[in-house]
Amino acid sequence: MARDAIGLLIHAENKQTYFSGDTRLHPDLIDFLRGSEPVNLAFLQIACARYLGKDDGLNLRTAAELARSFEPGKLVPMHYHGRFKETDPNRLKDLLADTGIEVMVLNPGEEVEVF
């Protein structure tokens, strides 16, 4: 993993929220998330730039793999529009349709209550 990649696991009011930031899929990350209390809400990057032929974060496939590994109750896809990266966040719903994970695709400025 990049030494400067930051993800956050936040525990507040008996809920766990995971924010992936620009982290990459890595066995240590999977072990950490599986070993924590259940994650109620996750924000996962689903598109990333490529540098020197390597992904600089999670892409749609690796985000789905990570979500399957720790099964958050709700998942909000993020970082899917931008320079050199673009994907349809609704594709994540298809990739996780058999898991019971609620994928919440939000529009810019949209407010939702998650808990």
C-alpha positions in Angstrom: 0.0 0.0 0.0 1.1 3.6 -0.5 2.6 5.0 2.6 0.5 8.1 2.4 -2.8 6.4 1.6 -5.3 7.2 4.3 -8.5 5.4 5.2 -10.5 6.1 8.4 -12.5 3.8 10.6 -14.8 6.0 12.8 -16.7 4.7 15.8 -19.4 7.0 17.1 -22.8 6.4 18.8 -22.4 2.6 18.6 -21.9 2.7 14.8 -18.8 2.1 12.7 -18.1 4.0 9.5 -15.3 3.2 7.2 -14.0 5.9 4.7 -11.6 4.3 2.2 -9.9 7.5 1.0 -7.4 6.5 -1.7 -6.4 3.1 -0.2 -5.8 0.1 -2.4 -7.0 -3.4 -1.9 -4.5 -5.2 0.4 -4.7 -8.3 2.6 -3.8 -6.2 5.7 -6.7 -3.9 5.1 -9.1 -6.8 4.7 -7.8 -8.4 7.9 -8.1 -5.1 9.8 -11.7 -4.5 8.7 -12.7 -8.1 9.3 -11.2 -7.9 12.8 -13.1 -4.7 13.7 -16.6 -4.4 15.0 -19.1 -4.7 12.2 -19.1 -1.7 9.8 -22.5 -0.1 9.4 -21.6 2.4 6.7 -18.7 2.4 4.2 -17.6 5.0 1.7 -15.5 3.3 -1.0 -13.7 4.7 -3.9 -14.7 2.9 -7.1 -12.6 4.6 -9.8 -9.0 5.6 -9.7 -6.2 6.9 -11.9 -3.5 4.6 -13.2 0.1 5.5 -12.9 2.9 3.4 -14.5 0.3 0.7 -15.3 -1.0 0.3 -11.7 -4.2 1.5 -10.1 -3.8 4.3 -7.6 -6.6 3.2 -5.3 -9.7 1.1 -5.6 -11.5 0.5 -8.9 -15.0 -0.9 -9.3 -13.8 -4.6 -9.2 -11.5 -4.2 -6.2 -14.1 -2.1 -4.3 -16.6 -4.9 -4.7 -14.1 -7.4 -3.6 -13.3 -5.3 -0.5 -17.0 -4.8 0.3 -17.6 -8.6 0.1 -14.7 -9.2 2.5 -16.1 -7.2 5.4 -19.8 -6.8 4.4 -20.8 -3.3 5.5 -24.5 -2.8 6.1 -24.6 0.2 3.7 -22.1 1.4 1.1 -21.8 4.7 -0.6 -19.6 4.7 -3.8 -17.4 7.7 -4.2 -14.5 9.1 -6.3 -16.0 7.9 -9.6 -15.9 11.2 -11.5 -12.8 13.1 -12.3 -9.8 13.5 -14.4 -8.8 10.2 -16.0 -11.4 8.3 -14.0 -15.1 7.7 -14.6 -17.4 4.8 -13.9 -21.1 4.2 -13.4 -21.7 3.8 -9.6 -24.8 1.8 -10.3 -22.6 -1.0 -11.6 -21.5 -1.6 -8.0 -25.1 -2.4 -7.2 -25.0 -5.2 -9.8 -21.7 -6.5 -8.5 -23.0 -6.7 -4.9 -26.7 -7.7 -5.6 -26.3 -11.1 -4.0 -24.7 -9.8 -0.7 -27.4 -7.9 1.2 -25.2 -4.8 1.2 -27.3 -1.7 0.5 -25.5 0.3 -2.1 -26.6 4.0 -1.9 -25.8 6.0 -5.0 -26.1 9.7 -4.1 -26.5 12.7 -6.4 -24.3 15.8 -5.8 -25.8 17.8 -2.9 -28.3 15.1 -2.0 -28.9 14.6 1.7 -29.9 11.2 3.2 -30.3 9.9 6.7 -28.3 6.7 7.0 -28.9 5.7 10.6 
